Amino acid sequence: MTFDPDIAVVTVARRDDDLLVIMSLDGTCSLAALRDEAGRRREYPCRAINMSSRALMLATPARARLGDGASAYIPSFGNLGGRVGRVMTGGFVMTLMLAPRQRERIVARLAWMQEHQAHDTRDLRQHQRIVPREPFGQITFADGRCLSCLVLDMSVSGAALSADRMPPVGTLLTVGRVPGRVCRHFAEGFAVSFLAEQDPADLERLLLGR
């Protein structure tokens, strides 16, 4: 199998003994319940946020319903089918229904991504990283402007974010209710160092406004 070395990988974690890779890859998705006037499934843009051999988290404007049939096309992984296993504001998690050979290819691809993740995405934080269950947040700049973002991972001292804009290194901003400063860029986003360490028990609530 040939792999694309330019794939955007942010970090890697494990969940339930299944390799979970956090990513930011654009693609398309469709849902069985959302169809056009001709009865065909409507296609929506999406972004793959994380993936294991069993599930795929997508950010998309498509409004999913629990249990609905779903499909996605993600470059480097091809066409993927399954059902909506969890609905979130701004997206959903799709439980993957794969043939054994296709699942083996997914496992191999994810393992390759873990081994070859780009050097510029290394986590410089000393504290344990946490992958939020629902990664949609908001950035507020010093002048009051707001920007939606995806929280790729977080710790008590900082977070890795993906957004439509790339604030310059050194920019002061607030992620949710946590003030911080942009400390570096990577392929598909940027890292923010918090101005003060946060309480782990309050981290997700403060960062994502839960």
RAMO-V934638 format. One line per field, one symbol per residue. psi: psi as a letter, one per 20 degrees, with the letter a starting at -180 (. if undefined). burial: + if it has 9 or more other C-alpha atoms within 8 Angstrom, else -. A space follows every 50 residues. Layout:
BEGIN
psi->???
burial->???
END
This chain:
BEGIN
psi->ppqoijqopgrqrqpljppopprnpqbqrqqhioqahjjqpqpqqrppgr qaihqppppqipoqqpiqpqqqopqiibppqbqoipprojarppppoqqg hhhhhgggghhghghjqqhjjppiqiqpqpoqhojpappprhjiqqpqrp ogrqriiaqpqpriqnqqpipprpodjoqappirqagkbqqppqhqqqph highghhjk.
burial->-------+++++-+---+++++++++++++++--+-----++-+++++++ ++++++++++++-+-+-+++++++--+--++++++-+--+++++++++-- --+--++-+++-++--+---+----------+--+++++++------+++ +++++++++++++-----+--++++++++++++-++--++++++------ --++-++++-
END
